[in-house]
Amino acid sequence: MPAAQLSVIAHSFGTYAIGRILKENPDIRLHRLVLCGAVLPTDFRWDQIRSRVDTDIINDCGIRDIWPVLAQSTTFGYGPSGRFGFGTPGVRDRFHNFGHGGFFEEKFVRAFWLPWFRMGQLVNSEAPPPSGTRWHLLTIIQIKWLAILLCAAGILWFALVTIPKHAYQKPPQTSKTEDVTHAAAIPSPLRTKSLPKTATLTYTTTTPQWVQANWISEQATTENRDGMRANGRSPTSPDGKWWASEKTCTLQVGVTGAKERLIKASFNFISGAGAFTEASGPFYDADARTVTATVKGWSGPATYELKAQIERQTDMPQPNTTSLAINNNPFTIPVPRTATNAQLTMAYDSQLLTVTIRQTSDPLIFVSQQDNGPLIEYTYKIKK
């Protein structure tokens, strides 16, 4: 008796559960996997799982489904893939004009799922990808971070209004006569200024990071092949009976040497005889600088659009803080050669001293600097 084939349809939190199960159990293999109303992150690593699903993974998205967006905006670990799709190789995003629960209508199941599970026939949807700044904005300005910010502001406000006013008042000044009397009463060894034991060095370096940029797109329209039998010509329809028209879209970045790559690509039906087409892609090259997709149609003209987002590598500022031990006077401060905005801070003689590196701020006196490989060593002395 042949081994049974396991297929899964997962909805909403079930998509998160099946994603975790497949990720944590590499011995599980599926025949077909259909996601709907998904709340997985859009950057979920399907490339680590794709080889354990026999067919393309189907991700059915509701373009009026608000719950995946709210799941990402208000909690941690979830994403809006059930509204905007994954846009990744091996996952076929289909968009439908309804909300979170429209997938379980009998009409939908018969039209889209039965052909896939019975015959492996993928039926393309006719709804366009979702648009609208409001819900896209929620994926950037997320409610959870606003809530945390408001809580922090509330705590700060509470602390400011409840600290007693006398905590801000300076101690009363004594007369010169009292100062002389007290000074005379204190033994001279206790009045000697001792060197600080530690200092804090702050500076900024840059770290290369990938930052999302603009979207680019290209459309392809198949030629009219309505009713034309193959008769030995190629390409053909999947059953080989009808002569087909084949068109390819290509998007490319980084041709001028810019540090760019393509992400979140999708290849979607726009208009025409979509029921008589077969689409493949998007496919990325090794460096993700080129993405291609192909559509083949054997009826009337059909238009598809290949769309991808560009990521650019940008040097992002990274703040750094280092604690230094001070054992001598003068003393040396090692600073990375690539650092900017370097400042030294220390407590000395009941005051907090701060100086920008290479500058003097009495009693911190800049003496000299010396190159030492990836570091520059700055020498300072404290004037007593």
Secondary structure, DSSP 8 states (H G I E B T S, - for coil): -------EEEETHHHHHHHHHHHH-TT--BS-EEEES--S-TT--GGGTGGGBSS-EEEEEETT--HHHHHHHHSSS---HHHH----TTEEEEEESS-TTGGGSHHHIIIIIHHHHHH-------------HHHHHHHHS-HHHHHHHHHHHHHHHHHHHHS-GGGTS------HHHHHHHHHHS-GGGGS----SEEEEEEEEEEEEEEEEEEEEEEEE----TT-B-TT-SSB-TTS-BB-EEEEEEEE--TTS--EEEEEEEEEEEEE-GGGEEEEEEEE-TTSSEEEEEEEESSS-EEEEEEEEEEEEEEEEEEEEEEEE--SSSEEEEEETT-EEEEEEEEETTEEEEEETT--BTTEEEEEEEEETTEEEEEEEE--
